[in-house]
Amino acid sequence: MEQMIIAESALVDIDFTAADVERTLKTLQPVVFKEEAAYCCHLGPDMESGIVGRGDTPEAAIADWKAALKQRVQTAGEEDELANFVKDSLNFSKNDVW
């Protein structure tokens, strides 16, 4: 799966290997970055087709991203490559609750 390239200066360092990080984040490792006055959490090739969360803090952006991720997986069609990547990576079906 292709991940959008973000300028190094905008990236927010998140330790996805920490013991208290949930499995979804450890496995998928979305990119978190500063965009103007907000933070974004993103997984995918671009902002239009990717899974995106936004918030006033990195934590809020990650929480919003997790909600967007859940919605995407539950509603995605079979042709949605990013949703299929997520399901395969996490070994989830669209009916799993997490």
BELUR-V851055 format. One record per residue. N is the residue number from 1. RES is the residue in three letters. OMEGA is omega in whole degrees, -180 to 180 (none if undefined). Layout:
N&RES&OMEGA ; N&RES&OMEGA
This chain:
1&MET&-180 ; 2&GLU&178 ; 3&GLN&178 ; 4&MET&178 ; 5&ILE&-180 ; 6&ILE&177 ; 7&ALA&-179 ; 8&GLU&-178 ; 9&SER&-179 ; 10&ALA&-175 ; 11&LEU&174 ; 12&VAL&-178 ; 13&ASP&177 ; 14&ILE&179 ; 15&ASP&-179 ; 16&PHE&179 ; 17&THR&-179 ; 18&ALA&-176 ; 19&ALA&-175 ; 20&ASP&180 ; 21&VAL&-178 ; 22&GLU&-174 ; 23&ARG&-179 ; 24&THR&180 ; 25&LEU&179 ; 26&LYS&-176 ; 27&THR&-173 ; 28&LEU&179 ; 29&GLN&177 ; 30&PRO&179 ; 31&VAL&177 ; 32&VAL&-177 ; 33&PHE&178 ; 34&LYS&179 ; 35&GLU&-176 ; 36&GLU&-176 ; 37&ALA&-176 ; 38&ALA&174 ; 39&TYR&178 ; 40&CYS&172 ; 41&CYS&-169 ; 42&HIS&171 ; 43&LEU&177 ; 44&GLY&-174 ; 45&PRO&179 ; 46&ASP&-176 ; 47&MET&-177 ; 48&GLU&-176 ; 49&SER&-179 ; 50&GLY&174 ; 51&ILE&-170 ; 52&VAL&171 ; 53&GLY&180 ; 54&ARG&177 ; 55&GLY&179 ; 56&ASP&178 ; 57&THR&175 ; 58&PRO&-180 ; 59&GLU&179 ; 60&ALA&178 ; 61&ALA&178 ; 62&ILE&178 ; 63&ALA&178 ; 64&ASP&178 ; 65&TRP&179 ; 66&LYS&177 ; 67&ALA&179 ; 68&ALA&178 ; 69&LEU&-180 ; 70&LYS&180 ; 71&GLN&-177 ; 72&ARG&-178 ; 73&VAL&-177 ; 74&GLN&-175 ; 75&THR&-175 ; 76&ALA&172 ; 77&GLY&-179 ; 78&GLU&-177 ; 79&GLU&-178 ; 80&ASP&-175 ; 81&GLU&-179 ; 82&LEU&178 ; 83&ALA&177 ; 84&ASN&176 ; 85&PHE&180 ; 86&VAL&-179 ; 87&LYS&179 ; 88&ASP&-179 ; 89&SER&-177 ; 90&LEU&-178 ; 91&ASN&-179 ; 92&PHE&165 ; 93&SER&-177 ; 94&LYS&179 ; 95&ASN&178 ; 96&ASP&177 ; 97&VAL&-180 ; 98&TRP&none
